[in-house]
Amino acid sequence: MTDIIYIQPLTAASFAPFGDVIEASGHPDRMINAGMCRRFDDCAQLSFADGRAGISVFDAKVRKLPMTLDLMERHPDGSQAFLPMTQNPFLVVVAPDEDGIPGRPVAFETQPGQGVNYHRNVWHGVLAPLYEPGLFAVVDRVGAGANLEEHRFAHDITIMK
């Protein structure tokens, strides 16, 4: 049995049950740098049980579509934000929790300039850039403990455009 998930555009409303879309949209909160820079404040709700926020750089291999989704993960002790260091779109896969395992996944494709912040305990797919380079700044919890739970699917799930 193969389950097919179709990719949809990423919007703040469609992604809200899972986290925050990080982007410069709407009216800026204020202008800074002598009027040369628009500042958009508080774009994501970072949350950590303990530890501290850290910034890491991830260099991920490009994923080709259609893509087989075989693994999802979640982080019970902290949110996790992915900020692309290029203007290239990437694939975002999330799922609601159903009794401790991922429910039916939902797939989104970001637009240039969008990042995401997964809230604590949200099931999500692995980092999946669609173009090279797959370079991301990641803001997540740094501290003791694993802060990682993984789930492998028993059946094939294919993600398509």
C-alpha positions in Angstrom: 0.0 0.0 0.0 1.3 3.4 -1.0 -0.1 6.6 0.5 0.3 9.8 -1.6 0.7 13.2 -0.1 0.5 16.3 -2.4 2.5 19.4 -1.7 0.7 22.6 -1.0 2.0 26.2 -0.6 3.1 27.2 2.8 1.0 29.9 4.5 0.9 31.1 8.1 -2.8 30.0 8.4 -2.3 26.4 7.1 0.9 25.9 9.1 -0.4 27.4 12.4 -1.4 24.1 14.0 2.3 23.0 13.7 4.3 26.2 14.2 5.2 29.5 12.8 6.1 30.7 9.3 9.0 33.0 9.6 9.0 35.7 6.9 9.1 39.5 6.3 5.4 40.1 5.4 2.9 42.7 6.1 3.9 46.0 7.7 7.2 46.0 9.6 7.1 46.7 13.3 9.5 49.6 12.8 12.2 51.1 10.6 15.8 50.9 11.9 19.2 51.9 10.6 18.3 55.4 9.6 15.3 54.2 7.7 17.2 51.7 5.6 16.0 48.5 7.2 12.5 47.1 7.9 12.3 45.2 11.2 9.7 42.4 11.7 9.7 41.5 15.4 8.8 38.3 17.2 8.2 36.1 14.2 8.3 32.7 16.0 7.4 31.4 19.4 10.6 29.7 20.7 10.0 27.4 23.7 12.5 25.3 25.7 11.9 23.0 28.7 15.4 23.6 29.9 18.8 24.3 28.3 19.2 27.3 26.1 18.6 28.5 22.6 21.5 27.8 20.3 22.2 28.6 16.6 23.6 25.8 14.4 24.3 25.5 10.7 23.0 22.5 8.9 24.2 21.5 5.4 21.6 19.0 4.1 21.6 16.9 0.9 19.0 17.9 -1.7 15.8 15.7 -1.9 14.3 14.9 -5.3 10.5 14.7 -5.9 8.7 12.4 -5.7 10.1 11.6 -2.3 9.5 8.7 0.0 8.6 9.7 3.5 9.8 7.0 5.9 10.8 8.9 9.0 9.3 11.7 11.1 10.7 13.1 14.3 9.7 15.5 17.1 11.4 17.3 19.9 9.6 17.3 23.3 12.0 19.7 25.0 12.2 22.5 22.5 11.0 24.2 19.4 13.1 24.1 16.3 13.4 26.9 13.7 14.8 26.4 10.2 16.0 29.5 8.4 17.4 28.9 4.8 20.6 30.7 4.0 19.6 30.9 0.4 16.4 32.1 -1.5 15.6 28.5 -2.5 12.3 26.8 -1.5 12.4 23.7 0.7 10.0 20.9 1.6 8.2 21.0 5.0 6.4 17.9 6.2 4.4 17.9 9.4 1.8 15.7 11.0 -0.7 15.9 13.9 0.0 13.7 16.9 -2.4 10.7 17.2 -1.8 8.8 20.4 1.9 9.3 20.4 2.6 8.7 16.7 2.3 10.9 13.6 -1.2 11.1 12.0 -1.6 11.8 8.3 1.3 14.0 7.1 0.8 17.3 5.4 3.5 18.6 3.0 4.3 22.3 2.2 6.7 24.0 -0.2 8.1 27.2 1.1 8.5 30.4 -1.0 11.8 32.2 -1.2 12.4 34.1 2.0 10.3 31.8 4.2 11.5 29.8 7.2 9.6 27.7 9.7 9.6 27.2 13.4 8.2 23.8 14.6 6.6 24.1 18.0 7.6 21.6 20.8 6.4 18.1 20.3 5.3 18.6 16.6 5.9 15.7 14.3 8.0 16.8 11.3 9.9 15.3 8.4 13.7 15.6 8.1 15.3 18.7 6.6 14.5 18.5 2.8 16.0 21.2 0.6 14.8 21.0 -3.0 17.8 22.9 -4.5 21.5 23.2 -3.7 23.0 24.3 -1.5 21.0 22.9 1.4 22.4 25.4 3.9 20.2 26.4 6.9 20.6 28.3 10.2 18.8 26.3 12.9 17.7 27.7 16.2 16.9 25.0 18.7 17.5 23.7 22.2 21.0 23.1 23.4 21.2 21.1 26.6 21.4 17.7 28.3 19.2 14.9 27.1 18.3 13.6 23.7 15.2 15.8 22.9 14.5 13.6 20.0 11.8 11.0 19.3 11.6 9.2 15.9 8.9 7.3 14.1 9.3 5.1 11.1 6.3 4.3 9.0 5.2 0.7 8.3 3.9 1.6 4.8 5.2 3.7 2.0 4.2 7.4 1.8 5.1 9.3 -1.3 5.2 13.1 -1.5 4.5 14.6 -4.9 3.9 18.0 -6.4 
